[in-house]
Amino acid sequence: MVEIPSTTKLTADHGTFSIPTGLFLNGEWRPAQDEAHIPVVNPATGEEFAAVSDASLKDAAEALDAASAAQEAWGLTKPRVRAELLRMAFDAVIARTEDFAWTMATEMGKPLAEARGEVAYAAEFLRWFSEQVPSQTGNYGPAPDGDYRIITTYQPVGPSLLITPWNFPLAMGTRKVGAALAAGCTVIIKPASQTPLTMHLFVEVLRSVGIPDGVVNLVTTSKSGAQSAALMSDRRLRKVSFTGSTGVGTALLKQAADNVMASSMELGGNGPFLVLSDADVEAAAEGAVTAKFRNAGQACVAANRIIVHKDVLPAFRESFLKRVAELRVGAGTAAGTIVGPLVDGKQRDSVLELLETAKGEGANVLAGGHAIEGEGFFMEPTVIDGVAPGSTIARAEIFGPVAVLYAAESDDDAIDMANDTEYGLVAYLYTQNLSKAMRAAERLEAGMVGINRAIISEAASPFGGIKSSGLGREGGPTGIEEYQDMKYIALTL
């Protein structure tokens, strides 16, 4: 058995730093009870470079014990104290920007420029929710008949299980943790096993700023399904928040139903990117490259289906292909990298399989189309067309650097094509006509719509989808409410 050190060291351009590798339970870092471990692989090389503790079901139970024991005191902690701790965490994350960026670049291949952007974005959730804490004041007013008063107030829902994905390992954590701690909930964090180190580093930051023992607990595990099922069968757990695939999300919802557990689900997407007849083609092409190839296409908000009005398709295709040809593929830690590797071999194989199926269904490869030989899990930025809207790849969440172009007969046709999916997370829309933009945005079946912009994520905005893309919203003024119960009190004077 591989011996797990208490920390692992990463060497970056700015120096060497350490990251805890154990479990974090009731304020302490320690190994798993059975001393099992999870290897951490650099997707740019395919080689293991670290190992973290692999939590057993006993470890998970201990995490819930700690969170449950700490819940009452944390829920009664003064709002200003919770707010100041979150603000201190914001400052601490910003101060360690390079440590976080290099960690993400190493364990998941995210290019350093994107990783630094994620650190800034992730930290904003801590600042945003620190500012939201004091505003949770409730309401007071007379009943319509005037005989009594209606009082509403907010209380923390209770211990919460937060399951975070590998593609945005810091931001998806702070978006959940910031809201939960602001609301007064204790938490158990289960990060993705492919990218655990980023969340380990974040939990160490929370420890360093003085988050009380038991309020934050970390149980990285390779046995995600069994761990979640065990925790969710315990009535002390009152909330589950998950970001990941629709399949896993629906399974968690079924488990949550047994205890009528509060649930937030940010699930899969199949984002349409609409270029309408009057769009600025150059701006649309630039936006499409960003929306599709950011994070090597490994994003739930990626532009999976690029739907272009037939009149502007030739010009758009030429501009888009020119920009795709300029994308530089490389390791996340390498200077100038724009598109990094896929997170692992399984993910790359899945994308390649989708691409081969598309070819069999009539796809034309306009750019790329192959895995890149050599070490690591790299793939060429790829563009295809010639597939029908009902094809396999049109129905799937690609989660890789493959852009699919579709021709629309009219602007209305483009909207109909966009809505022809079980998903409803995000849609992008390019047009120079404001009235047309608003009418289209209202018709699009998505929880979020970006008009003439390719990046819509923002701590102050509510993030989430409809249909099979999930339940609830993260971030924004309502994000904290996902971790609160509203209580109504009737008072006779």
URWO-V927658 format. One record per residue. PSI is psi in whole degrees, -180 to 180 (none if undefined). Layout:
BEGIN
psi: {PSI;PSI}
END
This chain:
BEGIN
psi: {137;129;130;120;163;-24;162;152;136;138;124;178;-29;-1;-171;138;161;148;130;146;2;-167;152;108;123;42;6;145;131;161;166;151;-36;8;22;161;163;125;145;125;137;114;-12;-20;-22;11;144;134;-7;172;143;159;141;105;138;175;-31;-40;-43;-41;-38;-37;-42;-37;-46;-45;-40;-41;-33;-11;-48;-47;-41;-39;-28;-3;139;136;-40;-35;-46;-41;-43;-36;-41;-38;-39;-38;-39;-50;-40;-38;-45;-41;-26;30;-48;-36;-47;-43;-45;-32;-48;-41;-32;-45;-17;-5;8;129;144;-40;-43;-39;-41;-38;-39;-38;-45;-44;-45;-43;-33;-30;-36;-43;-43;-49;-26;-31;-20;-27;-51;-14;-1;75;-12;-165;157;132;167;146;156;-35;-4;-1;-20;177;143;120;131;140;168;140;149;140;-28;-171;134;137;121;115;114;152;175;-17;-30;74;-22;-50;-40;-25;-49;-32;-36;-51;-43;-46;-44;-48;-38;-38;-14;19;141;158;152;119;129;96;161;141;-19;-30;59;-28;-34;-45;-33;-43;-40;-43;-36;-37;-45;-41;-42;-26;-5;21;129;154;138;-16;-38;128;143;124;82;135;154;-4;58;-48;-46;-40;-47;-43;-42;-45;-42;-13;-9;123;-12;-28;127;0;140;133;125;137;122;-154;154;-37;-48;-39;-43;-35;-41;-38;-39;-40;-39;-28;-33;-37;15;56;135;136;136;128;114;103;-156;165;161;61;123;144;105;128;103;175;-26;17;153;104;-41;-43;-39;-42;-42;-43;-39;-39;-44;-48;-28;-47;-3;136;32;31;4;70;140;-21;12;150;94;-41;111;105;115;133;136;-29;-28;1;-46;-45;-41;-47;-45;-46;-40;-47;-36;-42;-39;-38;-21;-5;129;124;136;-179;149;-32;-5;140;137;-3;134;-39;117;-171;165;162;-31;175;-34;-42;-42;-42;-38;-43;-43;-36;-42;-41;-43;-39;-42;-40;-42;-22;15;8;143;129;116;-23;144;-137;3;156;154;123;152;-168;157;-179;61;152;143;139;126;142;131;160;-175;7;150;153;-26;10;169;-46;-25;-24;-15;156;107;-48;47;176;56;116;136;123;136;144;133;138;-29;172;-40;-39;-39;-41;-42;-42;-40;-39;-8;69;155;-17;162;53;-63;152;147;146;125;121;154;7;115;-43;-43;-39;-46;-39;-43;-43;-38;-29;-26;132;80;149;-20;142;127;122;116;33;150;-11;120;-8;134;135;-31;1;150;120;127;170;-178;-177;-134;8;0;-175;140;176;143;143;179;-179;-26;-8;-38;-28;-21;-18;21;152;135;130;133;130;126;120;121;127;none}
END
